[in-house]
């Protein structure tokens, strides 16, 4: 019996990275968790939601948004 939900390993890595970032994990720790030797590789997986980005901009001390 199958669930009918299909996904690829890449989708799981992308989701993991995005959720960790949005949960407050720093990119350097995330890079280590994902086994990347170069942080640039980690940034490929990161796609923060528009809501998360807006929240981060609102936290900035020079918030003019």
PDB file of N, CA, C, O and CB in Angstrom:
ATOM      1  N   UNK A   1       0.848  -1.179   0.000  1.00  0.00           N
ATOM      2  CA  UNK A   1       0.000   0.000   0.000  1.00  0.00           C
ATOM      3  C   UNK A   1       0.896   1.244   0.000  1.00  0.00           C
ATOM      4  O   UNK A   1       1.838   1.333   0.787  1.00  0.00           O
ATOM      5  CB  UNK A   1      -0.966  -0.003   1.230  1.00  0.00           C
ATOM      6  N   UNK A   2       0.608   2.174  -0.857  1.00  0.00           N
ATOM      7  CA  UNK A   2       1.383   3.401  -0.932  1.00  0.00           C
ATOM      8  C   UNK A   2       0.511   4.598  -0.575  1.00  0.00           C
ATOM      9  O   UNK A   2      -0.717   4.540  -0.639  1.00  0.00           O
ATOM     10  CB  UNK A   2       1.989   3.573  -2.332  1.00  0.00           C
ATOM     11  N   UNK A   3       1.175   5.673  -0.201  1.00  0.00           N
ATOM     12  CA  UNK A   3       0.451   6.886   0.179  1.00  0.00           C
ATOM     13  C   UNK A   3       0.052   7.710  -1.036  1.00  0.00           C
ATOM     14  O   UNK A   3      -0.847   8.548  -0.955  1.00  0.00           O
ATOM     15  CB  UNK A   3       1.297   7.729   1.117  1.00  0.00           C
ATOM     16  N   UNK A   4       0.719   7.474  -2.161  1.00  0.00           N
ATOM     17  CA  UNK A   4       0.444   8.256  -3.349  1.00  0.00           C
ATOM     18  C   UNK A   4       1.185   9.583  -3.364  1.00  0.00           C
ATOM     19  O   UNK A   4       0.992  10.405  -4.260  1.00  0.00           O
ATOM     20  CB  UNK A   4      -1.027   8.497  -3.466  1.00  0.00           C
ATOM     21  N   UNK A   5       2.039   9.785  -2.358  1.00  0.00           N
ATOM     22  CA  UNK A   5       2.840  11.007  -2.291  1.00  0.00           C
ATOM     23  C   UNK A   5       4.229  10.684  -2.828  1.00  0.00           C
ATOM     24  O   UNK A   5       4.912   9.793  -2.324  1.00  0.00           O
ATOM     25  CB  UNK A   5       2.914  11.569  -0.823  1.00  0.00           C
ATOM     26  N   UNK A   6       4.633  11.417  -3.852  1.00  0.00           N
ATOM     27  CA  UNK A   6       5.930  11.171  -4.458  1.00  0.00           C
ATOM     28  C   UNK A   6       6.836  12.378  -4.238  1.00  0.00           C
ATOM     29  O   UNK A   6       6.401  13.523  -4.362  1.00  0.00           O
ATOM     30  CB  UNK A   6       5.782  10.863  -5.964  1.00  0.00           C
ATOM     31  N   UNK A   7       8.084  12.115  -3.914  1.00  0.00           N
ATOM     32  CA  UNK A   7       9.045  13.181  -3.697  1.00  0.00           C
ATOM     33  C   UNK A   7      10.443  12.649  -3.991  1.00  0.00           C
ATOM     34  O   UNK A   7      10.658  11.442  -4.100  1.00  0.00           O
ATOM     35  CB  UNK A   7       8.949  13.733  -2.250  1.00  0.00           C
ATOM     36  N   UNK A   8      11.377  13.570  -4.114  1.00  0.00           N
ATOM     37  CA  UNK A   8      12.765  13.223  -4.376  1.00  0.00           C
ATOM     38  C   UNK A   8      13.620  13.590  -3.164  1.00  0.00           C
ATOM     39  O   UNK A   8      13.246  14.457  -2.374  1.00  0.00           O
ATOM     40  CB  UNK A   8      13.280  13.939  -5.649  1.00  0.00           C
ATOM     41  N   UNK A   9      14.747  12.938  -3.024  1.00  0.00           N
ATOM     42  CA  UNK A   9      15.668  13.206  -1.923  1.00  0.00           C
ATOM     43  C   UNK A   9      16.026  14.688  -1.875  1.00  0.00           C
ATOM     44  O   UNK A   9      16.110  15.269  -0.794  1.00  0.00           O
ATOM     45  CB  UNK A   9      16.941  12.352  -2.063  1.00  0.00           C
ATOM     46  N   UNK A  10      16.233  15.293  -3.019  1.00  0.00           N
ATOM     47  CA  UNK A  10      16.572  16.709  -3.076  1.00  0.00           C
ATOM     48  C   UNK A  10      15.494  17.559  -2.411  1.00  0.00           C
ATOM     49  O   UNK A  10      15.808  18.537  -1.732  1.00  0.00           O
ATOM     50  CB  UNK A  10      16.771  17.149  -4.526  1.00  0.00           C
ATOM     51  N   UNK A  11      14.239  17.198  -2.597  1.00  0.00           N
ATOM     52  CA  UNK A  11      13.144  17.951  -1.985  1.00  0.00           C
ATOM     53  C   UNK A  11      13.213  17.867  -0.463  1.00  0.00           C
ATOM     54  O   UNK A  11      12.936  18.848   0.228  1.00  0.00           O
ATOM     55  CB  UNK A  11      11.786  17.427  -2.483  1.00  0.00           C
ATOM     56  N   UNK A  12      13.582  16.702   0.059  1.00  0.00           N
ATOM     57  CA  UNK A  12      13.705  16.541   1.505  1.00  0.00           C
ATOM     58  C   UNK A  12      14.850  17.390   2.050  1.00  0.00           C
ATOM     59  O   UNK A  12      14.705  18.024   3.096  1.00  0.00           O
ATOM     60  CB  UNK A  12      13.922  15.063   1.862  1.00  0.00           C
ATOM     61  N   UNK A  13      15.989  17.410   1.352  1.00  0.00           N
ATOM     62  CA  UNK A  13      17.125  18.225   1.777  1.00  0.00           C
ATOM     63  C   UNK A  13      16.762  19.706   1.753  1.00  0.00           C
ATOM     64  O   UNK A  13      17.112  20.451   2.669  1.00  0.00           O
ATOM     65  CB  UNK A  13      18.345  17.961   0.877  1.00  0.00           C
ATOM     66  N   UNK A  14      16.065  20.128   0.715  1.00  0.00           N
ATOM     67  CA  UNK A  14      15.660  21.516   0.580  1.00  0.00           C
ATOM     68  C   UNK A  14      14.710  21.902   1.724  1.00  0.00           C
ATOM     69  O   UNK A  14      14.870  22.955   2.342  1.00  0.00           O
ATOM     70  CB  UNK A  14      14.989  21.751  -0.793  1.00  0.00           C
ATOM     71  N   UNK A  15      13.740  21.056   1.992  1.00  0.00           N
ATOM     72  CA  UNK A  15      12.776  21.307   3.053  1.00  0.00           C
ATOM     73  C   UNK A  15      13.470  21.353   4.410  1.00  0.00           C
ATOM     74  O   UNK A  15      13.203  22.246   5.214  1.00  0.00           O
ATOM     75  CB  UNK A  15      11.685  20.233   3.050  1.00  0.00           C
ATOM     76  N   UNK A  16      14.357  20.397   4.666  1.00  0.00           N
ATOM     77  CA  UNK A  16      15.115  20.367   5.919  1.00  0.00           C
ATOM     78  C   UNK A  16      15.887  21.671   6.103  1.00  0.00           C
ATOM     79  O   UNK A  16      15.813  22.296   7.161  1.00  0.00           O
ATOM     80  CB  UNK A  16      16.083  19.161   5.942  1.00  0.00           C
ATOM     81  N   UNK A  17      16.627  22.079   5.073  1.00  0.00           N
ATOM     82  CA  UNK A  17      17.445  23.285   5.161  1.00  0.00           C
ATOM     83  C   UNK A  17      16.586  24.522   5.404  1.00  0.00           C
ATOM     84  O   UNK A  17      16.930  25.360   6.238  1.00  0.00           O
ATOM     85  CB  UNK A  17      18.266  23.462   3.886  1.00  0.00           C
ATOM     86  N   UNK A  18      15.490  24.641   4.695  1.00  0.00           N
ATOM     87  CA  UNK A  18      14.613  25.802   4.841  1.00  0.00           C
ATOM     88  C   UNK A  18      13.996  25.853   6.229  1.00  0.00           C
ATOM     89  O   UNK A  18      13.971  26.911   6.857  1.00  0.00           O
ATOM     90  CB  UNK A  18      13.514  25.777   3.783  1.00  0.00           C
ATOM     91  N   UNK A  19      13.496  24.720   6.715  1.00  0.00           N
ATOM     92  CA  UNK A  19      12.876  24.692   8.044  1.00  0.00           C
ATOM     93  C   UNK A  19      13.889  24.977   9.144  1.00  0.00           C
ATOM     94  O   UNK A  19      13.570  25.655  10.121  1.00  0.00           O
ATOM     95  CB  UNK A  19      12.213  23.340   8.290  1.00  0.00           C
ATOM     96  N   UNK A  20      15.101  24.469   8.995  1.00  0.00           N
ATOM     97  CA  UNK A  20      16.146  24.734   9.990  1.00  0.00           C
ATOM     98  C   UNK A  20      16.484  26.222  10.012  1.00  0.00           C
ATOM     99  O   UNK A  20      16.599  26.814  11.085  1.00  0.00           O
ATOM    100  CB  UNK A  20      17.415  23.898   9.690  1.00  0.00           C
ATOM    101  N   UNK A  21      16.642  26.824   8.846  1.00  0.00           N
ATOM    102  CA  UNK A  21      16.954  28.252   8.768  1.00  0.00           C
ATOM    103  C   UNK A  21      15.838  29.080   9.383  1.00  0.00           C
ATOM    104  O   UNK A  21      16.101  29.970  10.192  1.00  0.00           O
ATOM    105  CB  UNK A  21      17.184  28.677   7.310  1.00  0.00           C
ATOM    106  N   UNK A  22      14.603  28.800   9.014  1.00  0.00           N
ATOM    107  CA  UNK A  22      13.467  29.553   9.529  1.00  0.00           C
ATOM    108  C   UNK A  22      13.265  29.317  11.020  1.00  0.00           C
ATOM    109  O   UNK A  22      12.666  30.143  11.710  1.00  0.00           O
ATOM    110  CB  UNK A  22      12.206  29.183   8.771  1.00  0.00           C
ATOM    111  N   UNK A  23      13.764  28.192  11.514  1.00  0.00           N
ATOM    112  CA  UNK A  23      13.669  27.888  12.940  1.00  0.00           C
ATOM    113  C   UNK A  23      14.757  28.551  13.764  1.00  0.00           C
ATOM    114  O   UNK A  23      14.762  28.449  14.990  1.00  0.00           O
ATOM    115  CB  UNK A  23      13.724  26.407  13.149  1.00  0.00           C
ATOM    116  N   UNK A  24      15.683  29.234  13.090  1.00  0.00           N
ATOM    117  CA  UNK A  24      16.715  29.971  13.811  1.00  0.00           C
ATOM    118  C   UNK A  24      18.106  29.372  13.717  1.00  0.00           C
ATOM    119  O   UNK A  24      19.036  29.902  14.324  1.00  0.00           O
ATOM    120  CB  UNK A  24      16.338  30.071  15.229  1.00  0.00           C
ATOM    121  N   UNK A  25      18.275  28.314  12.994  1.00  0.00           N
ATOM    122  CA  UNK A  25      19.593  27.694  12.833  1.00  0.00           C
ATOM    123  C   UNK A  25      20.485  28.599  11.980  1.00  0.00           C
ATOM    124  O   UNK A  25      20.045  29.142  10.967  1.00  0.00           O
ATOM    125  CB  UNK A  25      19.467  26.281  12.185  1.00  0.00           C
ATOM    126  N   UNK A  26      21.735  28.753  12.400  1.00  0.00           N
ATOM    127  CA  UNK A  26      22.631  29.575  11.590  1.00  0.00           C
ATOM    128  C   UNK A  26      23.164  28.752  10.414  1.00  0.00           C
ATOM    129  O   UNK A  26      23.216  27.523  10.468  1.00  0.00           O
ATOM    130  CB  UNK A  26      23.803  30.124  12.450  1.00  0.00           C
ATOM    131  N   UNK A  27      23.550  29.446   9.372  1.00  0.00           N
ATOM    132  CA  UNK A  27      23.938  28.789   8.127  1.00  0.00           C
ATOM    133  C   UNK A  27      25.211  27.945   8.281  1.00  0.00           C
ATOM    134  O   UNK A  27      25.372  26.939   7.589  1.00  0.00           O
ATOM    135  CB  UNK A  27      24.141  29.831   7.040  1.00  0.00           C
ATOM    136  N   UNK A  28      26.103  28.345   9.172  1.00  0.00           N
ATOM    137  CA  UNK A  28      27.340  27.582   9.367  1.00  0.00           C
ATOM    138  C   UNK A  28      27.049  26.221   9.997  1.00  0.00           C
ATOM    139  O   UNK A  28      27.601  25.207   9.569  1.00  0.00           O
ATOM    140  CB  UNK A  28      28.325  28.371  10.249  1.00  0.00           C
ATOM    141  N   UNK A  29      26.183  26.197  11.012  1.00  0.00           N
ATOM    142  CA  UNK A  29      25.796  24.929  11.635  1.00  0.00           C
ATOM    143  C   UNK A  29      25.036  24.059  10.648  1.00  0.00           C
ATOM    144  O   UNK A  29      25.246  22.848  10.579  1.00  0.00           O
ATOM    145  CB  UNK A  29      24.941  25.179  12.888  1.00  0.00           C
ATOM    146  N   UNK A  30      24.156  24.686   9.889  1.00  0.00           N
ATOM    147  CA  UNK A  30      23.380  23.947   8.898  1.00  0.00           C
ATOM    148  C   UNK A  30      24.293  23.312   7.852  1.00  0.00           C
ATOM    149  O   UNK A  30      24.076  22.175   7.432  1.00  0.00           O
ATOM    150  CB  UNK A  30      22.361  24.871   8.221  1.00  0.00           C
ATOM    151  N   UNK A  31      25.300  24.048   7.443  1.00  0.00           N
ATOM    152  CA  UNK A  31      26.259  23.534   6.471  1.00  0.00           C
ATOM    153  C   UNK A  31      26.937  22.270   6.992  1.00  0.00           C
ATOM    154  O   UNK A  31      27.109  21.298   6.256  1.00  0.00           O
ATOM    155  CB  UNK A  31      27.310  24.601   6.140  1.00  0.00           C
ATOM    156  N   UNK A  32      27.319  22.293   8.269  1.00  0.00           N
ATOM    157  CA  UNK A  32      27.951  21.117   8.891  1.00  0.00           C
ATOM    158  C   UNK A  32      26.975  19.949   8.947  1.00  0.00           C
ATOM    159  O   UNK A  32      27.342  18.816   8.638  1.00  0.00           O
ATOM    160  CB  UNK A  32      28.453  21.455  10.311  1.00  0.00           C
ATOM    161  N   UNK A  33      25.728  20.223   9.343  1.00  0.00           N
ATOM    162  CA  UNK A  33      24.711  19.164   9.440  1.00  0.00           C
ATOM    163  C   UNK A  33      24.470  18.491   8.096  1.00  0.00           C
ATOM    164  O   UNK A  33      24.223  17.287   8.024  1.00  0.00           O
ATOM    165  CB  UNK A  33      23.396  19.736   9.971  1.00  0.00           C
ATOM    166  N   UNK A  34      24.546  19.285   7.037  1.00  0.00           N
ATOM    167  CA  UNK A  34      24.270  18.754   5.711  1.00  0.00           C
ATOM    168  C   UNK A  34      25.504  18.118   5.076  1.00  0.00           C
ATOM    169  O   UNK A  34      25.427  17.538   3.993  1.00  0.00           O
ATOM    170  CB  UNK A  34      23.741  19.852   4.816  1.00  0.00           C
ATOM    171  N   UNK A  35      26.653  18.233   5.769  1.00  0.00           N
ATOM    172  CA  UNK A  35      27.869  17.590   5.277  1.00  0.00           C
ATOM    173  C   UNK A  35      28.570  18.353   4.170  1.00  0.00           C
ATOM    174  O   UNK A  35      29.307  17.757   3.383  1.00  0.00           O
ATOM    175  CB  UNK A  35      27.547  16.227   4.793  1.00  0.00           C
ATOM    176  N   UNK A  36      28.360  19.644   4.092  1.00  0.00           N
ATOM    177  CA  UNK A  36      28.999  20.457   3.055  1.00  0.00           C
ATOM    178  C   UNK A  36      30.335  21.009   3.547  1.00  0.00           C
ATOM    179  O   UNK A  36      30.434  21.493   4.675  1.00  0.00           O
ATOM    180  CB  UNK A  36      28.073  21.610   2.626  1.00  0.00           C
ATOM    181  N   UNK A  37      31.339  20.937   2.718  1.00  0.00           N
ATOM    182  CA  UNK A  37      32.631  21.507   3.072  1.00  0.00           C
ATOM    183  C   UNK A  37      32.696  22.987   2.694  1.00  0.00           C
ATOM    184  O   UNK A  37      33.524  23.724   3.230  1.00  0.00           O
ATOM    185  CB  UNK A  37      33.760  20.731   2.385  1.00  0.00           C
ATOM    186  N   UNK A  38      31.843  23.424   1.787  1.00  0.00           N
ATOM    187  CA  UNK A  38      31.805  24.810   1.349  1.00  0.00           C
ATOM    188  C   UNK A  38      30.411  25.365   1.616  1.00  0.00           C
ATOM    189  O   UNK A  38      29.417  24.795   1.167  1.00  0.00           O
ATOM    190  CB  UNK A  38      32.180  24.936  -0.157  1.00  0.00           C
ATOM    191  N   UNK A  39      30.340  26.467   2.340  1.00  0.00           N
ATOM    192  CA  UNK A  39      29.043  27.053   2.698  1.00  0.00           C
ATOM    193  C   UNK A  39      28.232  27.473   1.478  1.00  0.00           C
ATOM    194  O   UNK A  39      27.005  27.550   1.545  1.00  0.00           O
ATOM    195  CB  UNK A  39      29.250  28.249   3.602  1.00  0.00           C
ATOM    196  N   UNK A  40      28.898  27.741   0.379  1.00  0.00           N
ATOM    197  CA  UNK A  40      28.184  28.112  -0.847  1.00  0.00           C
ATOM    198  C   UNK A  40      27.265  26.982  -1.309  1.00  0.00           C
ATOM    199  O   UNK A  40      26.206  27.230  -1.886  1.00  0.00           O
ATOM    200  CB  UNK A  40      29.183  28.469  -1.963  1.00  0.00           C
ATOM    201  N   UNK A  41      27.673  25.761  -1.055  1.00  0.00           N
ATOM    202  CA  UNK A  41      26.846  24.612  -1.421  1.00  0.00           C
ATOM    203  C   UNK A  41      25.548  24.626  -0.621  1.00  0.00           C
ATOM    204  O   UNK A  41      24.490  24.291  -1.152  1.00  0.00           O
ATOM    205  CB  UNK A  41      27.610  23.290  -1.185  1.00  0.00           C
ATOM    206  N   UNK A  42      25.622  25.008   0.641  1.00  0.00           N
ATOM    207  CA  UNK A  42      24.443  25.038   1.506  1.00  0.00           C
ATOM    208  C   UNK A  42      23.433  26.069   1.024  1.00  0.00           C
ATOM    209  O   UNK A  42      22.226  25.840   1.103  1.00  0.00           O
ATOM    210  CB  UNK A  42      24.848  25.338   2.948  1.00  0.00           C
ATOM    211  N   UNK A  43      23.909  27.187   0.534  1.00  0.00           N
ATOM    212  CA  UNK A  43      22.989  28.244   0.118  1.00  0.00           C
ATOM    213  C   UNK A  43      22.094  27.813  -1.034  1.00  0.00           C
ATOM    214  O   UNK A  43      21.036  28.406  -1.243  1.00  0.00           O
ATOM    215  CB  UNK A  43      23.764  29.478  -0.278  1.00  0.00           C
ATOM    216  N   UNK A  44      22.492  26.805  -1.777  1.00  0.00           N
ATOM    217  CA  UNK A  44      21.658  26.290  -2.869  1.00  0.00           C
ATOM    218  C   UNK A  44      20.322  25.777  -2.328  1.00  0.00           C
ATOM    219  O   UNK A  44      19.286  25.908  -2.980  1.00  0.00           O
ATOM    220  CB  UNK A  44      22.394  25.162  -3.629  1.00  0.00           C
ATOM    221  N   UNK A  45      20.360  25.195  -1.138  1.00  0.00           N
ATOM    222  CA  UNK A  45      19.166  24.573  -0.573  1.00  0.00           C
ATOM    223  C   UNK A  45      18.259  25.547   0.164  1.00  0.00           C
ATOM    224  O   UNK A  45      17.144  25.192   0.546  1.00  0.00           O
ATOM    225  CB  UNK A  45      19.565  23.479   0.355  1.00  0.00           C
ATOM    226  N   UNK A  46      18.726  26.761   0.365  1.00  0.00           N
ATOM    227  CA  UNK A  46      17.960  27.682   1.186  1.00  0.00           C
ATOM    228  C   UNK A  46      17.023  28.545   0.362  1.00  0.00           C
ATOM    229  O   UNK A  46      17.442  29.244  -0.560  1.00  0.00           O
ATOM    230  CB  UNK A  46      18.887  28.556   1.981  1.00  0.00           C
ATOM    231  N   UNK A  47      15.770  28.482   0.706  1.00  0.00           N
ATOM    232  CA  UNK A  47      14.770  29.325   0.048  1.00  0.00           C
ATOM    233  C   UNK A  47      13.792  29.750   1.130  1.00  0.00           C
ATOM    234  O   UNK A  47      12.728  29.152   1.284  1.00  0.00           O
ATOM    235  CB  UNK A  47      14.037  28.569  -1.142  1.00  0.00           C
ATOM    236  N   UNK A  48      14.154  30.779   1.874  1.00  0.00           N
ATOM    237  CA  UNK A  48      13.305  31.240   2.968  1.00  0.00           C
ATOM    238  C   UNK A  48      12.001  31.790   2.412  1.00  0.00           C
ATOM    239  O   UNK A  48      11.971  32.393   1.340  1.00  0.00           O
ATOM    240  CB  UNK A  48      14.027  32.312   3.812  1.00  0.00           C
ATOM    241  N   UNK A  49      10.958  31.578   3.137  1.00  0.00           N
ATOM    242  CA  UNK A  49       9.645  32.063   2.697  1.00  0.00           C
ATOM    243  C   UNK A  49       9.594  33.583   2.758  1.00  0.00           C
ATOM    244  O   UNK A  49      10.354  34.211   3.495  1.00  0.00           O
ATOM    245  CB  UNK A  49       8.519  31.456   3.563  1.00  0.00           C
ATOM    246  N   UNK A  50       8.710  34.154   1.993  1.00  0.00           N
ATOM    247  CA  UNK A  50       8.546  35.612   1.974  1.00  0.00           C
ATOM    248  C   UNK A  50       8.144  36.111   3.360  1.00  0.00           C
ATOM    249  O   UNK A  50       8.589  37.176   3.788  1.00  0.00           O
ATOM    250  CB  UNK A  50       7.487  36.034   0.919  1.00  0.00           C
ATOM    251  N   UNK A  51       7.313  35.357   4.058  1.00  0.00           N
ATOM    252  CA  UNK A  51       6.886  35.750   5.403  1.00  0.00           C
ATOM    253  C   UNK A  51       8.087  35.796   6.350  1.00  0.00           C
ATOM    254  O   UNK A  51       8.232  36.743   7.123  1.00  0.00           O
ATOM    255  CB  UNK A  51       5.814  34.772   5.941  1.00  0.00           C
ATOM    256  N   UNK A  52       8.935  34.788   6.293  1.00  0.00           N
ATOM    257  CA  UNK A  52      10.124  34.741   7.155  1.00  0.00           C
ATOM    258  C   UNK A  52      11.040  35.928   6.857  1.00  0.00           C
ATOM    259  O   UNK A  52      11.542  36.573   7.777  1.00  0.00           O
ATOM    260  CB  UNK A  52      10.893  33.406   6.960  1.00  0.00           C
ATOM    261  N   UNK A  53      11.252  36.208   5.597  1.00  0.00           N
ATOM    262  CA  UNK A  53      12.114  37.326   5.227  1.00  0.00           C
ATOM    263  C   UNK A  53      11.542  38.645   5.731  1.00  0.00           C
ATOM    264  O   UNK A  53      12.286  39.494   6.221  1.00  0.00           O
ATOM    265  CB  UNK A  53      12.301  37.379   3.709  1.00  0.00           C
ATOM    266  N   UNK A  54      10.233  38.826   5.617  1.00  0.00           N
ATOM    267  CA  UNK A  54       9.591  40.042   6.112  1.00  0.00           C
ATOM    268  C   UNK A  54       9.785  40.172   7.614  1.00  0.00           C
ATOM    269  O   UNK A  54      10.089  41.258   8.107  1.00  0.00           O
ATOM    270  CB  UNK A  54       8.096  40.045   5.767  1.00  0.00           C
ATOM    271  N   UNK A  55       9.612  39.073   8.349  1.00  0.00           N
ATOM    272  CA  UNK A  55       9.785  39.090   9.805  1.00  0.00           C
ATOM    273  C   UNK A  55      11.212  39.477  10.180  1.00  0.00           C
ATOM    274  O   UNK A  55      11.424  40.223  11.136  1.00  0.00           O
ATOM    275  CB  UNK A  55       9.436  37.718  10.405  1.00  0.00           C
ATOM    276  N   UNK A  56      12.187  38.975   9.433  1.00  0.00           N
ATOM    277  CA  UNK A  56      13.583  39.296   9.712  1.00  0.00           C
ATOM    278  C   UNK A  56      13.874  40.765   9.429  1.00  0.00           C
ATOM    279  O   UNK A  56      14.626  41.403  10.166  1.00  0.00           O
ATOM    280  CB  UNK A  56      14.509  38.408   8.883  1.00  0.00           C
ATOM    281  N   UNK A  57      13.290  41.295   8.376  1.00  0.00           N
ATOM    282  CA  UNK A  57      13.480  42.703   8.050  1.00  0.00           C
ATOM    283  C   UNK A  57      12.873  43.588   9.133  1.00  0.00           C
ATOM    284  O   UNK A  57      13.432  44.634   9.462  1.00  0.00           O
ATOM    285  CB  UNK A  57      12.859  43.028   6.682  1.00  0.00           C
ATOM    286  N   UNK A  58      11.739  43.180   9.687  1.00  0.00           N
ATOM    287  CA  UNK A  58      11.077  43.955  10.736  1.00  0.00           C
ATOM    288  C   UNK A  58      11.875  43.960  12.024  1.00  0.00           C
ATOM    289  O   UNK A  58      11.736  44.889  12.820  1.00  0.00           O
ATOM    290  CB  UNK A  58       9.690  43.408  10.998  1.00  0.00           C
ATOM    291  N   UNK A  59      12.709  42.952  12.257  1.00  0.00           N
ATOM    292  CA  UNK A  59      13.542  42.874  13.461  1.00  0.00           C
ATOM    293  C   UNK A  59      14.762  43.785  13.370  1.00  0.00           C
ATOM    294  O   UNK A  59      15.369  44.111  14.390  1.00  0.00           O
ATOM    295  CB  UNK A  59      13.990  41.438  13.698  1.00  0.00           C
ATOM    296  N   UNK A  60      15.118  44.190  12.178  1.00  0.00           N
ATOM    297  CA  UNK A  60      16.339  44.967  11.976  1.00  0.00           C
ATOM    298  C   UNK A  60      16.246  46.296  12.733  1.00  0.00           C
ATOM    299  O   UNK A  60      15.209  46.958  12.691  1.00  0.00           O
ATOM    300  CB  UNK A  60      16.584  45.218  10.464  1.00  0.00           C
ATOM    301  N   UNK A  61      17.337  46.694  13.434  1.00  0.00           N
ATOM    302  CA  UNK A  61      17.301  47.930  14.218  1.00  0.00           C
ATOM    303  C   UNK A  61      17.050  49.189  13.398  1.00  0.00           C
ATOM    304  O   UNK A  61      16.552  50.178  13.935  1.00  0.00           O
ATOM    305  CB  UNK A  61      18.581  48.083  14.952  1.00  0.00           C
ATOM    306  N   UNK A  62      17.377  49.175  12.134  1.00  0.00           N
ATOM    307  CA  UNK A  62      17.134  50.332  11.268  1.00  0.00           C
ATOM    308  C   UNK A  62      15.895  50.122  10.419  1.00  0.00           C
ATOM    309  O   UNK A  62      15.827  50.595   9.285  1.00  0.00           O
ATOM    310  CB  UNK A  62      18.344  50.598  10.370  1.00  0.00           C
ATOM    311  N   UNK A  63      14.922  49.420  10.959  1.00  0.00           N
ATOM    312  CA  UNK A  63      13.703  49.068  10.236  1.00  0.00           C
ATOM    313  C   UNK A  63      13.024  50.308   9.671  1.00  0.00           C
ATOM    314  O   UNK A  63      12.570  51.179  10.414  1.00  0.00           O
ATOM    315  CB  UNK A  63      12.739  48.313  11.150  1.00  0.00           C
ATOM    316  N   UNK A  64      12.964  50.372   8.359  1.00  0.00           N
ATOM    317  CA  UNK A  64      12.256  51.456   7.685  1.00  0.00           C
ATOM    318  C   UNK A  64      11.173  50.904   6.762  1.00  0.00           C
ATOM    319  O   UNK A  64      10.642  51.625   5.916  1.00  0.00           O
ATOM    320  CB  UNK A  64      13.241  52.325   6.890  1.00  0.00           C
ATOM    321  N   UNK A  65      10.848  49.620   6.928  1.00  0.00           N
ATOM    322  CA  UNK A  65       9.895  48.947   6.042  1.00  0.00           C
ATOM    323  C   UNK A  65       8.500  49.009   6.587  1.00  0.00           C
ATOM    324  O   UNK A  65       7.572  48.491   5.967  1.00  0.00           O
ATOM    325  CB  UNK A  65      10.290  47.508   5.826  1.00  0.00           C
TER     326      UNK A  65
END
